[in-house]
Amino acid sequence: MSFLTVGGVTKRFGGLSANDDISFEVARGEIVGLIGPNGAGKSTLFSCIAGYHPVTSGTIDFDGKRISGLPPEAICRRGVARTFQIARVFKEMSVLENVMVGAFLSTSSRGEAEAHARAVLGRVGLSGKAEAFARSLTVSEQKRVQLARALATRPKLLLLDEVMAGLTPQETAEAVALVRSFRGDGITMVIVEHVMEVVMPISDRVVVLDYGKKIAEGAPEEIVRNELVIKAYLGEKRGAKH
């Protein structure tokens, strides 16, 4: 049974279709990569799933219930959390307080929220930064704070939007290992990445968007041989190299 079903989703901004009749399913426990060139509509689709943008047409179902049309907080309460391509943190709050914002979704007790937030910070390797102001952190650390805040909501489905963009090779390797480990926590994931080399090794299946349309879907080894993907995606990279 599908855990997440995106059915014919179209999102228009005026005359522009950022997403055009996109359909795919995600099974419980899967890691699905969502890739494509810049401007392909990946982040817009995430925003539709998470409720930040209402769909123009189509439906989105999660865990057996329709979520398209619900506000973001209602979708989050049902177990869907997302990160953003550019790290969004409350810079004048401590790291701990940033993560407690997510923890308060499931409790009104400050003590419980703090305990859960500290546990999550340990999970992402930021225990030692709990009392620091978020503004003092590196980009990599701010991305981890954003990730920790999403985890603190106790998600069933995690939408990760380029959490590895802008990181050093060492930071990327650490982030990949961390994301892989979430599967053991029973979290289903959809991962948006622009860099195929990052998302392919950790994805069970890959969905490819180009100009707002789905052009391919399949196992990573199939996707890298797909002529449409090579033309739309790898061709862009090869053109840049040569």
N, C-alpha and C positions, 0 to 999 in steps of 0.2 A: 504494500500500500504506500502511495506517495505521501511523504511528510510535508513537502512544499510543492505546490502545483501553480506554475505561472501559465495562465491560459490566454493566449492571444492578446497579450498586453501591448497596448499602444499608448504612448504619452506624447502629446503635442504641446509645443509652446508657440502659440500663434500659428503660423503656417509651417513651422518646422516640426518634423516627427523625430524626436530624440530616440524613441523606441517604436518599432513598427511591427506589430503582430508577432510578438515574441512568446514562444511556448517552450517549456521544459519542466521536468520534474526532478525532485531531489528526494532520495530515500532516507529514512532515519539512519543516522550514523555515517552517512556518506560525507566525503569531502569533494566538492565540485568546484573546479576552477572556472572562472568567467573571464575570458581574455579578449583582446582585440586592440587595434591601433588606438591612438589618442582620438577622442571624439566619437568613439564607436557607440556610446550610450550605456556604458557599464555602470557608472556611478548613478546615472538617472534611474536605471532599473533598480538598483539598491534602494534608492530613495522612494520608489514606488512600493517596493516590498515592505519597507519599514514605515510607510505611511507619511513620509515627508512631502511627497507629491501624490495627489490623487490621480489615478489612472484615467486616461481619456476614454478608453474602452478596454474590455477584457476583464479577467478575474484573477485573484490571487487567493489561494486556499492554503491554510497552514494547520497541521495537526487535525485535519478533518473539519475545519471551520473556515468560513469566508472571512478574510481580513481586509480585502480591498475595500476602501471606503471608511475604515476606522482611523482615528487619529493615532499619531505615533505612540503616545503613552499607553493607549489601549493595546496596541500591537506588542509593545514591549512587555506589558503585564502578561500577555499570552505566551511569552517566551522567546521573542525575537529581539536580538540586540545587534547594533551595528557600530562600526568605527567609521571614521571619515578619512579621506585621502590626506587632507591637511589636519594634523593633530589639533583637536579642540580640547583645551584644558582651561580650567579657571586659574589663571596665572597668579592671582593674589591670594589664593587659598593654598593650604598645604597639600602635599601629595595624598596624605591620608584623607583629608576632607574631600578631595576630588573623587576618590574612590567610594567614600561614604555616600555621595550623591546617588550612586548606582545602588548601593546596599539598601537605602531607604525605600526602594521600590517594594521590598518585601517585608519591611518592619518599620514600626514607628519608634522603636526603642533605640536611643542613641548608643547605648552600651552594646546591643546586638549588632547594630550597623558598624560600629567601630571594630568589633571583634571579627566580623566577616570581612571587612575591608582590609584589616591587617593580614588575615589569612590569604586573601587574594593577592596582596602585595608580595607576600612570600612566594606565592605560586609563580609570579612573573619576575622575581628576582629584584624587587625594589624595597625590601624591608628596611634597608639601611637609609632610604630616602624618605621615609614616612613623614617626618616632621619638616622636611625642606619645602620651601615655596616652589610651586610648579614652574614659576618663571625662571628659576635657577637651573633647570634641567636641560640636558642636551636634547636634540631632536629625537634621537633614538629613545631616550628615557621618557620624553613626553608621549611618544607613540605607545610606550608600555603603560603609561598612566591611563591613556585613553582606552587601551585594551583591558586594563584591570577594571576600570569603571564599567565597561560593558560586561565583563565576567561577573562583577558584583551584583548584577541584576538577576543572576542565576538563569542564564539563557538555555533554551533547548536548541535554538538555531542562532549561529553567530555569523554575521555578514562582515567580512573583513575587507576593507577598501584600501588596497595598496599599503598595508602595514609595513612593508619592507622597502618602500620607495625611499631613496635618499640615504640608505644605510650603507655602511662600509661592508666589504665582503665578510668580515668577522661578525659584525652585527647582524647581517642577513642570515648567516649560518645559525646563529643563536636564535633568531626569530623563527626560522623554519623548524628548528627542533622544538621550540616552545609550542608553536601551532600544532605540530604533529601530536604533541602530548595531550592536547585537549580532547582528541578522539577517545582517549582512555577515560575521560570524565563524562563520556556519553553525550558530547556536544556534536551536533551536525553543523557543518560549515560550508559556506559558499565564499570563495576567495577571489576577489578582483585583483589582478596584477597586470601590469603592462609588459613585464619581463617574463617571457615564456620559460626561460631557464629556471626561474624561481618557483613557479606554480606547478609546472609539469610533474616534478618528482613527488609532490605531496597530494596530487589530485587522483581520485578514482576515475572521474570523468571530467571532460572539459567541454564547455559551451563557448563558441566563438561568435562575437558580434562584429559587424562592420557596417558603418553608416546606419546604425540603429536597427539593423536586421540580424537575425540569427543565420549564419552561413554554414555552420557545422556544429556537430555534437558527437562525442564518442570518447573512447579511451585515449589517453595521452599519445600512445604509440600510433594510433590511427590519425590523430589530429596533425601530428608533425609531418605526415605524408600526404595530407589533404591538399589538392592543388589550389582550391579556393583560398585556403588559409595561407599557403605559401605566397600566393599572389597578393593577398590583402595585408598580410602581417609580416611574414619573413621577407617579402620583397621590399617592404619599407626599410627593414634593417639592412638588407644587403645593399640597397641603393645608398644608404647613409655611409656604409663602409667603403663602397667603391665609388 
